[in-house]
Amino acid sequence: MIKMSCSPDWMSSLPEELWDTPLTELAIPGSHDAMSYCLDINSPLVPSESDCFRILDGLFYCFTRPTIFKWATTQDKSIEEQLSMGIRYFDLRVAHKLKDPSSDLYFTHVIYTHLTVLETLSSVALWLNSHPKEVVILACSHFEGISDELHQSFIFSLKKMFGSKLCPHNVSVPTLRSLWAAGQQVILSYDSQHPLRHPELWPDIPYWWANRCTAKEVISYLDWNKEQGRPEGFFVCGLNLTADRCFITENLRQSLRTITFSNWECLQGWVEKQTPGSGPQSLNIIAGDFVGPLPLCSLIIALNQKLLRKKSSR
């Protein structure tokens, strides 16, 4: 039986019967806006924010910044802690600060993070050295303010950092057994319109994002997507709630954390009914917010028991 509790080595602890299952058919826990635990409340707004919002932020900074911070923060555990809890998919929004003369890149969610991208991913590489049979999916996206030159510099740094741990895209769908045999631990998704031509980079991974503020609305959206059939390859089912500015204005005493926790029981019930695998309504990666205090990892890892039962019944 698969253990219900999260483990830093849950992939290597899976029964041998699942080692040849494509990763696209396993249930994999994911972290939405994984780096928002270290947002810098004093950083500039990202350039994509509207001029109107920028003016309001300039005039009422003491009010807007605490509000931005509590609604933009989706995680409260470091990336190493998330890894050790069992998270294997990371939603990473990368950007370069406007007018920053350095080549440093940061993560974003309305504002920028304290930590740079390369120092964070270096921590991931070190963690993987200590857990040689665990595999992570790093989904880099958004890329605000990043020029072609910075793209190429960033990709070179990633290739140097992870080296032989990178699983190239031009291979058949990986399994745990095939990755272990090759010593590969990183699937690097790079969502960019630039012609990259790097075999180490995987294309963007579809993310089902409901853009709704209640669990019932999110579940309705996800169920509708399931009815359309699963995408080929990796895909992400987002459990995350989203609050627009009208909702925030009407609920000033709330935060993303409070609405996530108040909706959790409904989301949990839905997750428990899901099944991984190759079927048209099966799920693969399930990503959520506040993956530390909420038992998301254990719920999703436990879904792999259903795959095991299917194999045993054949």
ABEGO torsion letter per residue (X at the ends): XBBABBBAAAAAABBAAAAABBAAABBBBBBBGAAAAABBAABBBBAABBAAAAAAAAAAAAAAAAAAAAAABABABBAAAAAAAGBABBBBBBBBBBGBABABBBBBBGBBBABBAAAAAAAAAAAAAABAABBBBBBBBGGBGBBAAAAAAAAAAAAAAAEAABBBAABBBBBAAAAAAAGBABBBBBBBABBAGBAABBBBBBBBBAGBABAAAAAAAAAAAAAAEBBBEBBBBBABBBBBAAAAAABAABBAAAAAAAAAAAAAAAAAABBBEABAABBBBBBBBGAAABAAAAAAAAAAAAAAAAAAAX
